[in-house]
């Protein structure tokens, strides 16, 4: 006989957990949200500092492909709560959205705090109970959930169902430290090792370039690695390079570095101009001026871009117009290492998807569901990360409701 589900514990107060709590409480279930931190949604608020990119406007079939190797496994989850659903949800909380020039969707307020305040108010009105400063430590021998409190005391709970939304292992100071892996491994849950995702990479810049150009952007560029080319922006860092276009390739770059010890990325500094056309422009310029002035006036390269050319091709750049055009269209950068996991925007690894049923319930622990960044999936920035988190919360909550 199937147990009637009346109360649910949601462990983790980020987007995935709060969305699960909303769906469940709206259906009349008693829901308690536990979180290790004092306040909820800390990483969500951090994401909002950059404008809170909620989702993306591209067509759904293209959208799905951004989830890489896990795309088809995640399709039912993303179909449960689509980008259009997320936009409607945000606007239902009084947060008008707009589409940026790149197709990304943002709240008009361009920050997370108004949305989070309205959301928590709705959850409170729906009867959700919040219990913060509760550090989940797994289960006791009786099967109760165990929470450690600040005073070293222990609190237990025995819900009818549990949704784990504890995050990955990036930005541990905001709450997601990956410590939950031990409790799940002890119960036979298959886990993939954590790896940094959406992270920067180390480059052995020259001292002059590093000190002069760290913090300078590379705008409207194209990055190529292997068979993939990505348009976007990047940022020169004192340690190497980071930014949206880099993040879109990070899974492939990370794998190459793990396999080969390094990865060579090629930068097209002028992707909107063909190589023959660029060579023709350079050839027609009256000779006698320096290479720097030629690049600045004819190719409109910034000082950072000109010096990046020299990092990739040597201080003495080609004099021949054709060779110089080729250099501009393909500047090699050797990536030496991925940045540490605690500085990554997100993580790959975690609970392996084959260990879950279609409703995101753990096969090894019936009645326990896993959502958000705890799952072994990754996607680039651009709205895909938050969309995946929100959608997984909805999918798991609906699966719980289906068992009633």
N, C-alpha and C positions, 0 to 999 in steps of 0.2 A: 504493500500500500504506500503510495506516494505521500510524503509528509507535506502538510499544508504550510506554505510559506507566509508568515505573518510579520516577521521582523528580520531586518537585514543589517549586517555590519559592513560599512564601507571604510576600508583602511587606506587613508591617503586623501588629502583635501586639495588635490590639484584638479585640472580640467576634467580628466577622465573620471575620477571619483565623484566629483560634484555633479557631473552630468548623470552618472548612474543614480546618485541620490535623488536627483530631480525626477527622473522617470519613475523610479520606484515609489517615492512619496506621493507623486501625483496620482498614482494608482491606488493609494490608500494604505500602503505598507508602512510600518514603523521603521524608520531608518535612523541609524546612528553613524555619524562620520567621526572617525578617530584620526588624529594626526600627531606626529611627533613634535611638531613645532608649535609655537604659541599662537601663530596666526595662520590662516589658510591661504592657499594660492600664491605662495611666495615666488616660485619660479614663473608662474603666470604673470605676476606683476613685473618681474624682471624682463620678461619678453616684451611687455608693454612699453618699456623704455625706448625701444626702437620703433614704436608706432603701432604695435600689436597687429601684426599681419595674421588675420584670422584664417583666411583660406584663399583660394585662387579661382578666377573666373573661367579658366579654360574649359573646353568641353570634357565631359566626364571620362571618355575613353582615353584621352591624352592624360588627364589628371591621374588616372589609375597607374599609368606607366611610371610615375615618379616614385613609386614604392618598390622599384627594382625587382629583385628576385622574389620578394614576398607579395608582389602585386596581385596575382590571381588568388592567393590564399586570403588576402585582405579584402578582395572585392565585395563579398557579402557584408562585411563589417562597414565598409564605406558606403555601400548602397543603403544601409540602415539609417544613415544620417549623412546626407550629401552636402556639398558646399551650399546648395540653395537652401537646404534645411537649416544650416548653421547661420546663414545670413538672416533668414526669417526669425530664428530664435533670438539672435542679438537684437534685432529691431523690435521684437516683442518685449524685450527688457528696456526699451526706450533708447537704445543705442543705434542711431542711424549709421549706416555704412556707406562707403563709397569705393569705387574701383580706381586704383592708381594707374599710372601710365603703363606699367608692366603687366597689368591684369590682376594684380594682387588686391585683395579686399581688406579694408581697414575700417574700424569704427571712426566716425567723424571726430570723436574726441581725441583720437590718436594715442590713447593710453588705456591701460587695463583697469585702473582703479574704479572708474564709474561703472563699468560693466560688472566687475566683481561685487561691488556694493549692492547693485540692483539684484544680482543673482543670489547673493547670500540672504537678502531680504525676502526674496521669493521662497527660498528653501526653508527659511524660518517660518514663514507663513504656512507652508505646507507641512509643518510639524517636524522637520528634520532636527535632530539633536546633534550638537557639536561637542566633542570631547577632545580638547587639545592637550598637549604635553603628555600624550600617551604613546610610548615607544613600543611598537609591536614586537614581541619576542617569539612568536610561533604559538604552539599549542601545548597544553599540559597533558598528562597521561589520560585524563578524563575526556580530552577532546575540546576543552574550553580554550578560547583565545586568551593569550597572556599579554598584558600591557605593563610595562615598567613606568612608574611615576617618578617625578623629580626627587621625592623624598625617599626613594629606594623601595617603596612599597609596591605591591603587585595588585593589579586589578584584572579580573577575568570577565568573560562574556561568553554566552552560548547562543548565538543567533541561529535562525533557521537556514540562513545562507550568508556567505561572506564574499565580498568583492574586494580583491586586493588591487590597489592603485598607488603603489609605493614609489613609482618612478624608476629611472635607471640609476646610473652612477655618476652622472655629471653634475657639477655645481653642488657638492655635498653640503655646503654651508647653508643652502636654501632648503635642505631637507631630504634630497634623494641621494642616499649614500650607498645603495646596493646591499646593505647589510642583511636584507631579507633572504638572500640566496641560501644561507645556511639552513634556515628553517624549512625551505622548500626542498633542498637537496636531501635533507634527512627523511623526508616523506616520499622520496623516489621521483621527484619531478625532474625532468630532463632540462638542463640549462646549457646555454651557449655562453662562452666567456664574454665579458663586457669588452667593447672596443670603442674608442672615441669616434664619434660621427659629427659631421658639420664642424670640423675643427680646422685650425691652421696647420701649416707644415713648416718645418725648419729648412732654411736655405743658408748656405755658407756665403752670405753677402761679403763683399769687401768692406773694410772698416769705414772707408769714406762714404760708400753708398748707404750703409746701415745707419750711420750717424746723421747723414744729411737728409735722407728721404724716408725714414721710418715715420709712418703716419700719413704718407701721401697716398691718395687714391689713384687707381687705374680705372678710368671710366670708359664705358662702351668698348670693351675688348672682347675677344673670342679666345677661349682656352681649348686646346686640343690635347687629348691623351688617348692613344690608341685610335679606335674608330669613332670616338665620341668628341663632339665639339659643342661647347656651351658658350652662349653670349651672356654678358653681364658685367659686373664690376668686381674688383678685388682691392685689397689694401696692402700696401707694403708695411711690414712690421719689423721691429728690430731683430726678431728671431727668424723671420722669413716672410710668409705671405698668408693671407686669410681673406675671407669675404664670400659673398653669395655664389659667384661663379666657381670658386674653389670648392665650396661645400657641395655643389652639385656633382662634382667629380670625386668627392672624398672617398667613397667606398672603393672605387677602382684604384685610386692612388694609394690608399692604405694597403690594399691587397698586393699591389706591385712592390711597395716598399718592404712588406713582410716577406715576399718571395725573393726579391732581387737585391734588397738593401738600399735601393733608391728608385726614384721615378723621374723621368724627364718630361716636363710639361712644356708645351709650345704655346707662346703668346702671340696672337695677331693684334697688333696695336692699332690697326686701321681696318677693321673687318668690313666696313662699308665701301672701301675702295679696292678694286681688283689690283693684283700685282702688276699687270701690264700698264694699267692706267697710272698707278703710282710711279712706276719706273719712267713713264713718259713725262710726268710732271717734273720729276727730279732731273731728267735729262735736259729739259728745256730751260732750266734755270741757268742764268749766266754764271759761269765759273768764276772762281776767285774768292768766294766767301768761304768761311769755315764750315765744316760739316755740321757743327751745332746750329749755326744760323740757317743752313740749308734745311735741316730737319725741322727746325722751329717754324720757319716761314713757309716752306713748301708742303710739309706733311703735317703741320700744326701739332707737333709733338711737344709735350710738356718737358721741363727739365728732368722730372722723375722718369718719364718714358725714354728720353734720350739716354740717360744713364743706365736704365734697365737694359737697353740695347747693348751697351758696353759691358754690362755684367754677363750678358749671354754670348756676345760675339767678340769680345775683346775691346780694349781701349781704342785701338786703331780700326775704325769702322771702314768698310769698303768704300772706295772712291767711285767705282763704277755704279751707274744709276740702277742697272738691273740687279746687281748684287745687293745694293743697299735696300732696294725695294723688297727683295727676298728676306733680308734680315728683319725688316719692319714687320713683314707678314708672318714671320716664324722665328720668334726669339726663344731659345731654350732656357729653361730654368730647372736645375736639378734639385729635387726635393729629397732631403736626407732622412727626415723622420716626421712622424705625425706628432702633434702636440699632446701633452699629457691629458689623460681622460678627465681630470678635474677641471680642465679649462675648455673642454668641448661643450658645444651647445647641447648636444644630445649624445646618446650612446646606442650602438648596436649591441646585440647579445641580450641575454636574459632568458625568459621562459620560451623554450622552443615551440613553435606553432603546432607541430604534429602532436605535441602532448596535450592539446586542447581539443574539445569537441567543437561543433559548429557554433555553439553559443558561448565560447570562450571559457568553458568550465574545464578545470584540470581533470584529466582522466585518472590521475593518480589520487586525487582528493575530491571525491564527489561533493557537490555543494559549495565548492570554492571556485570563484571565477577570477580571471586576471585581465587587467585592462591597461591601456596607456603604454608608457615607455618601459614597463616591466617586460613587455613582449619583445621577442627577437625580430624587430623590423627597424628599418631606418628610411628616412626620406630627407630631401634637402629642405632648407629654409624656403620660405615663399608661401607659407600657409599650409603646407602639407603636414608638418609635425602636429600642429594644433588640431587640424581636421582629423587626423588619425586618432588622436587622444580622445576628442569629443565623441567620435563615431564609435570607438570601442566601448566607451562607457554606456552609450545608448544600446549597443548590441547586447552587451552582457545583461543589462537591466531587463531588456525585453525577454531574454532567455530565462531569467529568474521568474518573470511574470508568467511565462508560458508553462511553468511547472506547477502553478497554483491549482 
